[in-house]
Amino acid sequence: MASHDPHRAAPATVRMLAFLHTHRRERGLPTTVALELPAPGASVADLARTLELPLDLVEGAFVNGELVGLGATVRPGDRVAMVPPGTPASHPAFFGRRGIEAHAVI
């Protein structure tokens, strides 16, 4: 049995939705990734860059079920789904602008 380091944070699990999934798959890259993050976390935009996703292809993300913008912080252990523009479930009519505007990249 593998030993567990209690001081090591769980990685963030990042999935790509819609054509971001296709974008990664066509490049031979995984569509679900476990990322080790620093303790204070990283922005959704930083994750997108790490995953080689052009920022113009990422509208925001679901982080632990909440729709957020590119400036939102992702912490170790979070569950993330990257959302491209035009994804119906990310439209403000479904969730409102609160989550996205609260974490916008200016």
MIKOL-884852 format. One line per 10 residues: number of its first residue (from 1); their letters; for each residue x, y, z of N, C-alpha, C. Coordinates in pm, whole numbers, plus 50000, padded with zeros to 5 digits. Layout:
// MIKOL-884852
NUM> a> X,Y,Z,X,Y,Z,X,Y,Z; ...
This chain:
// MIKOL-884852
1> mashdphraa> 50083,49884,50000,50000,50000,50000,50089,50124,50000; 50054,50222,49917,50132,50345,49908,50110,50428,50034; 50216,50495,50078,50203,50580,50195,50141,50713,50155; 50070,50773,50247,50003,50900,50224,50075,51008,50302; 50114,51115,50235,50179,51229,50299,50071,51326,50344; 50046,51339,50475,49939,51426,50523,49966,51574,50498; 50088,51611,50465,50121,51751,50441,50109,51790,50294; 50086,51693,50210,50074,51719,50068,49927,51737,50032; 49895,51851,49971,49757,51881,49934,49714,51796,49815; 49587,51767,49810,49532,51693,49697,49542,51780,49572
11> patvrmlafl> 49569,51720,49457,49575,51800,49334,49437,51850,49296; 49433,51957,49220,49308,52004,49162,49281,51916,49040; 49157,51875,49023,49117,51797,48907,49054,51892,48806; 49110,51897,48686,49064,51991,48583,49016,51912,48462; 48891,51940,48421,48833,51878,48301,48805,51987,48199; 48809,51950,48073,48776,52042,47966,48636,52009,47913; 48555,52111,47893,48420,52092,47840,48413,52132,47693; 48317,52075,47623,48282,52109,47484,48406,52110,47395; 48425,52219,47317,48536,52215,47221,48673,52229,47285; 48681,52264,47415,48810,52260,47483,48857,52115,47496
21> hthrrerglp> 48761,52026,47517,48789,51882,47521,48849,51839,47386; 48785,51880,47278,48832,51846,47144,48968,51909,47117; 48986,52034,47157,49113,52106,47138,49228,52027,47199; 49212,51978,47321,49318,51902,47388,49337,51764,47322; 49226,51695,47297,49233,51560,47241,49302,51561,47104; 49270,51661,47020,49331,51669,46887,49482,51692,46894; 49530,51742,47005,49673,51765,47023,49740,51651,47099; 49664,51545,47124,49718,51429,47194,49738,51454,47342; 49666,51551,47396,49678,51587,47538,49558,51533,47615; 49575,51502,47743,49462,51451,47821,49354,51557,47839
31> ttvalelpap> 49231,51511,47850,49117,51603,47867,49076,51618,48012; 49131,51537,48098,49116,51550,48243,49256,51542,48302; 49288,51639,48387,49424,51651,48439,49419,51675,48590; 49510,51611,48662,49529,51640,48805,49651,51731,48815; 49630,51853,48866,49738,51952,48874,49775,51980,49018; 49903,51973,49047,49954,52015,49178,49959,52167,49176; 49899,52230,49273,49896,52376,49281,49968,52423,49406; 50020,52546,49403,50078,52602,49525,49968,52622,49628; 50003,52626,49756,49905,52639,49864,49809,52756,49846; 49857,52874,49802,49760,52983,49786,49670,52966,49665
41> gasvadlart> 49702,52872,49578,49621,52847,49460,49674,52920,49338; 49597,52913,49231,49631,52977,49104,49501,53022,49038; 49509,53121,48953,49388,53169,48886,49345,53071,48776; 49220,53081,48738,49169,53001,48627,49252,53032,48502; 49286,53159,48481,49368,53198,48366,49505,53130,48371; 49565,53123,48490,49695,53055,48504,49681,52906,48469; 49573,52844,48513,49551,52703,48480,49536,52686,48329; 49460,52776,48265,49440,52767,48121,49575,52775,48049; 49660,52867,48091,49792,52879,48028,49875,52753,48052; 49872,52700,48174,49945,52577,48206,49898,52462,48118
51> lelpldlveg> 49769,52459,48089,49710,52351,48009,49715,52380,47859; 49785,52488,47822,49800,52525,47680,49665,52551,47614; 49574,52615,47689,49445,52656,47635,49451,52805,47607; 49431,52847,47483,49429,52990,47453,49319,53059,47534; 49352,53173,47596,49254,53240,47683,49129,53283,47607; 49140,53308,47477,49020,53345,47402,48925,53228,47382; 48971,53106,47417,48885,52988,47409,48824,52950,47545; 48856,53028,47650,48806,52997,47783,48724,53115,47835; 48594,53092,47856,48508,53198,47909,48515,53203,48061; 48533,53090,48124,48537,53081,48269,48551,52935,48308
61> afvngelvgl> 48506,52905,48429,48516,52767,48475,48411,52742,48583; 48377,52618,48597,48303,52575,48715,48408,52529,48814; 48410,52589,48932,48501,52548,49038,48414,52499,49153; 48422,52371,49180,48338,52308,49283,48191,52341,49262; 48149,52344,49135,48009,52365,49101,47966,52508,49085; 48054,52605,49111,48020,52747,49098,48085,52803,48973; 48006,52874,48892,48057,52935,48771,48137,53059,48808; 48264,53064,48763,48353,53177,48795,48427,53222,48670; 48488,53338,48681,48564,53395,48570,48710,53356,48575; 48787,53410,48482,48927,53375,48467,49014,53420,48584
71> gatvrpgdrv> 48970,53518,48660,49048,53567,48773,49024,53492,48902; 48930,53400,48903,48899,53325,49026,49016,53236,49066; 49029,53215,49195,49138,53131,49247,49093,52986,49259; 49177,52898,49208,49159,52753,49220,49261,52706,49322; 49215,52629,49419,49303,52582,49527,49324,52431,49517; 49428,52382,49581,49450,52237,49581,49323,52163,49626; 49291,52056,49556,49174,51975,49590,49046,52018,49520; 49046,52135,49455,48925,52181,49386,48896,52095,49264; 48769,52092,49227,48723,52027,49104,48689,52138,49005; 48750,52134,48888,48738,52242,48791,48694,52186,48656
81> amvppgtpas> 48604,52259,48590,48567,52229,48452,48581,52358,48373; 48674,52358,48278,48698,52476,48195,48584,52491,48095; 48531,52614,48081,48413,52640,48000,48450,52732,47882; 48424,52687,47758,48449,52773,47643,48332,52868,47620; 48355,52976,47543,48245,53067,47510,48135,52992,47435; 48012,53033,47459,47900,52974,47389,47846,52847,47450; 47905,52802,47561,47852,52683,47628,47720,52723,47695; 47608,52662,47657,47478,52706,47708,47469,52711,47861; 47525,52615,47930,47512,52611,48076,47588,52724,48144; 47682,52790,48073,47756,52901,48133,47690,53035,48106
91> hpaffgrrgi> 47584,53035,48026,47518,53160,47989,47456,53226,48111; 47465,53360,48119,47409,53431,48234,47261,53403,48260; 47187,53363,48157,47046,53331,48176,47029,53212,48271; 47131,53126,48278,47124,53009,48365,47178,53040,48505; 47286,53115,48514,47354,53134,48642,47365,53279,48686; 47332,53375,48602,47353,53514,48635,47499,53552,48617; 47530,53679,48625,47666,53726,48602,47747,53732,48731; 47686,53712,48847,47754,53731,48975,47886,53657,48981; 47886,53529,48952,48008,53450,48964,48116,53496,48868; 48079,53521,48744,48178,53562,48646,48230,53702,48676
101> eahavi> 48143,53797,48705,48187,53935,48730,48269,53946,48857; 48238,53865,48956,48311,53873,49083,48457,53833,49067; 48489,53759,48964,48625,53708,48946,48682,53743,48809; 48634,53849,48748,48678,53884,48613,48826,53922,48612; 48890,53895,48502,49027,53941,48481,49017,54077,48414; 49076,54177,48477,49066,54316,48423,49194,54352,48354
